[in-house]
Amino acid sequence: SGTGGVSQVASGAVGVGTTNPLADFYVRGDAQITGILTAGHIAMGSSITFGDDDRAYFGNGTDLQIYHSGSDSFISDTGTGDLLVTTSQMRIKNAANNATMAVFTEGGKAQLWYNNSQKFETTNTGAVVTGILTATSFSGNLTGNATGLSGTPNISCGTIAGSTGTFSGNLNVAQNI
């Protein structure tokens, strides 16, 4: 292959910096474009580097933007509709890529992790919490068994009318029943 300025070969291909272009338009070496490059498809052999606050825009109104501000990274969807991420399983990891934060599995469980230890998982019947679950209030029907109560647990009930139930174990009553 030769080198040279700009050349056109019999096939119509144009070479810049070469007399043997390997594509319809082939640049051997660096190229700088100051303006808008319009292309139907761009294939990269390596990577694209953007500086801080340089953005990759998608959509006619630049509705979707991906960029780094210098301190934070953004995927910004400012258009109409939802931002959809489609996958059969999504795993979110920490910046060092050595600890799982969340896993979402298609048609199955969603898992949340704390310090690389699973703490919450949805199941086909509800959810499983590993560790302590604290709530400031509870509303609804409480069914099942409360186990592992220690110290002096405080269980309060509203008005119980027309219902029966059983309780086994120690029961401390602080007020009249």
C-alpha positions as CSV (number, residue, x, y, z in Angstrom):
1,S,0.0,0.0,0.0
2,G,1.2,3.4,-0.9
3,T,0.9,6.7,1.0
4,G,0.0,10.0,-0.4
5,G,-2.5,12.9,-0.1
6,V,-5.9,12.2,-1.5
7,S,-6.4,9.4,-4.0
8,Q,-9.3,7.8,-5.8
9,V,-9.1,4.3,-7.2
10,A,-11.0,2.6,-10.0
11,S,-13.7,1.3,-7.7
12,G,-14.5,4.9,-6.7
13,A,-13.1,4.5,-3.2
14,V,-11.3,7.6,-1.8
15,G,-8.2,7.3,0.3
16,V,-6.7,10.1,2.5
17,G,-3.1,9.3,3.4
18,T,-3.1,6.2,1.3
19,T,-3.3,5.1,-2.3
20,N,-4.9,1.8,-1.3
21,P,-8.2,2.7,0.5
22,L,-9.8,-0.3,2.3
23,A,-13.3,1.2,2.2
24,D,-15.4,3.7,0.2
25,F,-13.8,6.5,2.3
26,Y,-10.6,5.6,4.1
27,V,-8.4,7.8,6.2
28,R,-5.0,6.5,7.2
29,G,-3.9,8.4,10.3
30,D,-5.8,11.0,12.4
31,A,-8.8,12.9,11.2
32,Q,-10.4,16.0,12.7
33,I,-13.9,17.1,11.7
34,T,-15.1,20.6,12.8
35,G,-18.7,20.5,12.1
36,I,-21.4,17.9,11.8
37,L,-20.6,14.4,10.5
38,T,-23.7,12.8,9.0
39,A,-23.5,9.0,8.6
40,G,-25.9,6.2,8.3
41,H,-23.8,3.9,10.4
42,I,-20.6,4.4,12.3
43,A,-18.5,1.3,13.4
44,M,-15.7,1.9,15.8
45,G,-12.7,-0.4,16.1
46,S,-11.7,0.9,19.5
47,S,-13.4,3.6,21.6
48,I,-14.8,7.1,21.7
49,T,-13.5,9.5,24.3
50,F,-15.6,12.4,25.5
51,G,-14.3,15.1,27.9
52,D,-16.1,16.3,31.0
53,D,-19.5,17.7,30.1
54,D,-19.2,16.5,26.5
55,R,-22.4,14.7,25.7
56,A,-23.6,11.9,23.5
57,Y,-27.1,12.9,22.3
58,F,-29.8,10.6,21.1
59,G,-33.2,11.4,19.5
60,N,-34.4,14.3,17.3
61,G,-34.7,16.7,20.2
62,T,-31.6,15.4,22.0
63,D,-34.0,13.7,24.4
64,L,-31.5,11.2,25.8
65,Q,-28.0,12.3,26.9
66,I,-25.1,10.4,28.4
67,Y,-22.3,12.4,29.9
68,H,-19.9,12.9,32.8
69,S,-19.9,16.3,34.6
70,G,-16.4,15.9,36.1
71,S,-17.7,14.6,39.4
72,D,-20.9,12.7,38.5
73,S,-22.1,10.5,35.6
74,F,-25.5,11.0,34.0
75,I,-28.0,9.2,31.8
76,S,-30.6,11.9,31.3
77,D,-33.9,11.2,29.6
78,T,-35.8,14.5,29.2
79,G,-38.2,13.5,26.5
80,T,-41.7,12.0,26.6
81,G,-42.2,8.4,27.5
82,D,-40.2,6.1,29.8
83,L,-36.5,5.3,30.0
84,L,-36.6,1.5,29.4
85,V,-33.8,-0.8,30.2
86,T,-34.6,-4.2,28.8
87,T,-32.7,-7.3,29.9
88,S,-33.4,-10.8,31.2
89,Q,-31.2,-10.0,34.3
90,M,-29.8,-6.8,35.6
91,R,-27.0,-6.6,38.1
92,I,-25.9,-3.3,39.6
93,K,-22.5,-3.3,41.2
94,N,-20.3,-0.8,43.0
95,A,-17.7,1.3,41.2
96,A,-14.9,-1.1,42.0
97,N,-17.0,-3.9,40.4
98,N,-16.4,-6.2,43.5
99,A,-19.7,-5.9,45.4
100,T,-23.3,-6.5,44.2
101,M,-25.9,-3.8,45.1
102,A,-29.0,-5.1,43.4
103,V,-30.1,-7.9,41.0
104,F,-33.3,-8.0,39.1
105,T,-34.3,-11.3,37.3
106,E,-36.9,-11.5,34.6
107,G,-40.0,-13.3,35.8
108,G,-38.4,-13.9,39.2
109,K,-36.8,-12.3,42.1
110,A,-35.5,-8.8,42.9
111,Q,-32.6,-8.7,45.3
112,L,-31.2,-5.8,47.3
113,W,-27.8,-6.0,48.9
114,Y,-26.0,-4.1,51.7
115,N,-22.2,-4.2,51.9
116,N,-22.2,-7.2,49.4
117,S,-24.6,-9.1,51.7
118,Q,-28.1,-9.9,50.4
119,K,-30.8,-8.3,52.7
120,F,-34.0,-8.4,50.7
121,E,-35.5,-10.7,48.1
122,T,-38.9,-10.9,46.5
123,T,-40.5,-14.3,46.1
124,N,-43.6,-15.7,44.4
125,T,-45.4,-15.3,47.8
126,G,-44.0,-12.0,49.0
127,A,-40.6,-11.0,50.3
128,V,-37.8,-12.3,52.5
129,V,-35.8,-10.0,54.7
130,T,-32.5,-11.1,56.1
131,G,-31.7,-9.1,59.3
132,I,-33.9,-6.6,61.1
133,L,-36.9,-5.1,59.5
134,T,-38.0,-1.8,61.2
135,A,-41.3,-0.1,60.5
136,T,-42.7,3.1,62.1
137,S,-46.2,1.8,61.5
138,F,-48.1,-1.2,60.2
139,S,-51.5,-1.3,58.7
140,G,-53.4,-4.4,57.4
141,N,-53.9,-8.0,58.5
142,L,-51.0,-9.6,60.3
143,T,-51.0,-13.3,59.7
144,G,-48.4,-15.9,60.5
145,N,-46.1,-16.3,63.5
146,A,-44.0,-13.6,65.1
147,T,-40.9,-15.4,66.2
148,G,-37.6,-14.3,67.7
149,L,-39.2,-11.6,69.9
150,S,-36.9,-10.7,72.8
151,G,-36.8,-8.2,75.6
152,T,-40.2,-6.7,76.1
153,P,-41.8,-6.4,72.6
154,N,-44.6,-3.9,72.3
155,I,-47.4,-5.3,70.3
156,S,-50.5,-3.0,70.2
157,C,-53.9,-3.8,68.7
158,G,-56.7,-1.5,67.8
159,T,-60.3,-2.6,68.6
160,I,-60.9,-6.3,68.3
161,A,-64.6,-7.0,67.8
162,G,-66.2,-10.2,66.7
163,S,-62.9,-11.9,66.2
164,T,-61.2,-14.8,68.0
165,G,-57.7,-15.9,68.0
166,T,-55.1,-17.7,70.1
167,F,-51.9,-16.6,71.7
168,S,-49.3,-18.9,73.2
169,G,-46.4,-17.8,75.3
170,N,-46.1,-15.0,77.8
171,L,-48.5,-12.1,77.5
172,N,-48.0,-8.9,79.3
173,V,-51.0,-6.6,79.4
174,A,-50.3,-2.9,80.2
175,Q,-53.9,-1.8,80.0
176,N,-57.4,-3.3,80.4
177,I,-58.5,-5.7,77.7
